[in-house]
Amino acid sequence: MIESKCGINRWSKPAAAAVFLAASAGFMFMPGCHAIGFFAESYRKDSTHEVKAEYTGLAGKSFALVVSVDRMVQADHPGLMDRLTGKITERLAAYQNNPRASGFVPARTVLKYQYDNPSWPSKPFGDLAAALGGADRLIHVEVIEYRLHDPGNPHEWDGVATATVGVIEAESGLPDQFVFEKTVSVRFPGKKGFNPSNMNASVVTTALSARLIDRVSWLFYDHQEPYYPEY
């Protein structure tokens, strides 16, 4: 923590060390607050900070994660549902998470149920949770948009993935209603100049799905994010 007339800046030891090292190198030529602000901004550009979970109800509870993907999206990206289900389940089940779930339904079990029961989307959420082993929490991820370029312009990559994330608590009095709901959206590459001649489709879809996995997973546990995130 560095205290000045500008106010109190709560920095980590590495951040404070960066300021003093710069000063010893002769770079701190700006007066007082301006110097501290300059180096604080410089530090933030390459550092992260902790972001708390938005939904903390997985603590000590078991969960099942179900991903729903529009049929047209599945036709264009046949492995997307499996990838999202596997990766997000893995992230939410990690032992080091805070809050930490007590157990989970394996992704392969959820996917088998979905493929064996194509009418599963019509089931009430409470019944779906019961069918998946009686999980305490059912996390429903609905992918409502997933594209690699603007419709009608396949000559430039402009990937967008959007999903709604909802949670039901099976033991509540209203097991079919979401107690938490949020829409997340990510883009890749996020800038102009990328097209099939300098970047192939597999790179775009891999990066886009990875960003979506991050944004969905981060809702459920404390994590580090850049001060100025790309997505």
C-alpha positions, 0 to 999 in steps of 0.5 A: 500500500502506498499512501500519498496526498492523492489518496490511498492506493492499495497495491501489491508488493510487485506493483510498489516495487515497480514504482521504486525501481523506476524511481531508482532508474531516474524515471520518476521525473514527474511531481507527486501524484502524476508520477504515482498515477503514471506508474500505476497505469503502466503496471495495470496494463500488464497485470491482473486483479481478483474478480469475485464470483457472481454466483456463489451458490455452488459452495458445498453443493453438487451440480450438473451442467447442461449446454443447449446449442441451436440446431443450425449452429450445431450443423455448422459446428458439430463439436461445439456442444461437447467441447463446451460441456466438457471444458466448463464442467472441468473448470467448475469442478476444479478442487482449487475453486472458491467457492468450491462444489462438493460434487458434479455430474460428469460431462460424458453422463450429461451428454449421453443423457442428451443424445439418448433423450432428444426431447430433453429441452422440453423437460422442466428444469427440476425434472432434468436435475433429478434425471441427472442424478439429483444434482443440487444445482442445474446450470443451463447454458444456452448458446444463442449466437455463434458465428465466425464472421458477419452474415454475408461476409465470409472474407473477414473474420468477426467471430461472436459467441453469446450465451445465456447462463441460468442456475436452478436450485433443486431444493428451492420451492421453485425448482424450475425457475432460475435463481441466477441468470446472465448473458455473456458475449465474446468476440474474436479476433476483435479487430480488423485485418484477419481473413482466411488467407492469414488465419484459418477457421479452426484458430478462430473457433478455438479462440472464440469457444475458449473465450466463451468458456472463460466468461461462463466459468468465471461467473462461478468462482473467484479468479484473476482478470486483466485490468484491461481485458481483451474480452 
